[in-house]
Amino acid sequence: MIFQGKEFREYDSHYFVSADGDIYSTYKKGLLKHNIDLDGYHRVDIHGRHMKVHKLVFLVWVGQIPLGSQLNHKDDNKDHNHYSNLYLGTQKENIRDCIQNGTRKGHLKSIKVLDKRSNEVLSFSSVRAFIEHTGHKVANGALSKCKQHKWFQEQYEIISIEGVETIKSSS
């Protein structure tokens, strides 16, 4: 169907979805208003259920979402729901993309350390990357555990640990 110059495809007999996330209702004879949930996703109410707009777009314009897959935004922009901006992936892939795009919120921290043996300042995009560089095992709370070991105290001195907000503003 065409509405306001846009192509809409059928979700079911009462709701139609455009390629960029407009939802037409035959009940209201117009577009549904998007609400934004606490995580920042656009959603609409369909048959009394909250439905995420990007999921509706993907289902109608691309196809089913296999069990174990997650629907991600290529540009990490939850306002950009065009089907060409959506892809199936894993949570791990989505987190990696968010880190690369500089949009990751949460516990990611960059770290700068002084290597006392080479007198060189080393920078790492995450604590995990630093610990992997040392050749030691990475686990939750690993940095605090590493700092207690003699090898760490003899070879490294932490210069700074910065959170995501600091990383984003400095790029």
N, C-alpha and C positions, 0 to 999 in steps of 0.2 A: 504494500500500500504506500501511497505518497501522501504526506501531510506537511504543509508549510514548505514545500519544495524538497523535502528529504524522503529518502526511501526508508521504510520501516519493514522489518520482517516479523512474522508471527512468533510470539512466545507461546501463547495459547489463544483460544478464540476471543479473548477479551483484552489481551495486552500485546502490544507490538513494540519492537525495540529498534532504534536507529543505530547506525554503525558507531556513533560517538556517545551513545548512552541516554538519549532522550527516550522516554517511555510513554507511549500513547495508550490511553485507556478508553475502551468503547463504553464503559460505564459513565465516565466523566466527559466523554467526547472531546478530550483534550490531553495535554501532556501532564504527567504526574510531577508534583513538586519533589525534588530531591531533598532528603534530610542528610545531615552529616553525623555519623556515629562517633563515639568517643575515640576511635582509632583513626578518624579522618576519612573514612570511606563513605562514598555516596550510597544512599540506600533509598528504596521506595517500598511502600506497602502494597503487596499483591496478595489478594485472597486472605487478608488478615495476617500475613507474615511479612516480616522485614526481609527484604531481598537486596543484596549488594548489587549495585548497578554494573560494576565491571564483570561480575559473574554472569548476569543476564546477557550482557553484550557478547561475552565469549560463547555462552551456550547457544545463542541464536545465530551468531555470525561465523563461528568457527566449529564448535562441536562440543561433545561431552568432555568433562574433566575426569580423567581416570583416577581411580582410588589410589591414594598415596601421592598424588600430584597436588601442587599448590599453584594458584593463579597469581602471577606477579605482573607488576607494571615495569616495562623496560626502563622508563625514565624515573621510576620511583615517585611519580607525581600522581597522587590518588584522585586528582581532579581531571586527569587525562585518561578517559575511559574508552577511547577509540580502540576497536579490536586490533588494529595494527600495533598498538602500544602494549598489548597483553601477550604473555607467554606462559606456558606450563613449565614448572620447574619444581625444585625442592626448596625447603626452608633454608637450607645451607646455601644454595645458589642465590637466593634472594638476599640473604645477609651479606654475602660476598659482593653482590651488585651494589647494595646500599653503601657498603664501605668504599667501593671504587668510585661511586657517584658522589660521595661525601654527604649522604643523607641519613646515615645510620644514627639512630638514637639509642642510647642504652649505655652499656658498660665498657664500650671500646675505649681504650686509652693508648696514646702514643707514648713512647718512652725514649729518653736520651740518656746514655750512660757513658762514663769515661772508662775506657779499657786502660787500666793502670800499667799493663805491660808494654803496650805500644804508645801510650799517652795520646790515644786517638779518641775523639768523641764520636760515638756511634748513635745513629737515629733509627728507630724502628716504628712502623705504623701501628704495631700492637705489642702488648706485653708477650703474647704468645710467640710472635715472630722473634722477639729478643731471646726468649727462653729456648726456642728451637735453635737459634744461632749458637747458644752456649753448648748445645749437644745434650742437654738434659731433658728429662721428661716434662711434658706440659700437662698440668691438671688444674682444677679449680683451686684458687688460692696459691698457685705455684710461685708467684713472685715473693710473697711473704715467707714461704718455706725456703726458697732459694737464698734469700737474704740472710738466713740463719747459718748457712753452710760456709765453711772455711774457704772453699774454692771461690765462692762469690765474693766474700769480703776481701780476699787477696787480689782478685783480678778486676773487680768492677766497683764503680761508684755511681749511684744514680744521680743524674743532674736534674732531670725533670720528668714528670709524668703528667700528661695533659689529657683532658677529657675531650669528647667529640665536639662540643661547642667551641673550644679553643682551636681545635684542628680546623674546623670549618671556617672560622673567621680569619685564620692565618693563610688560607690558600687563595 
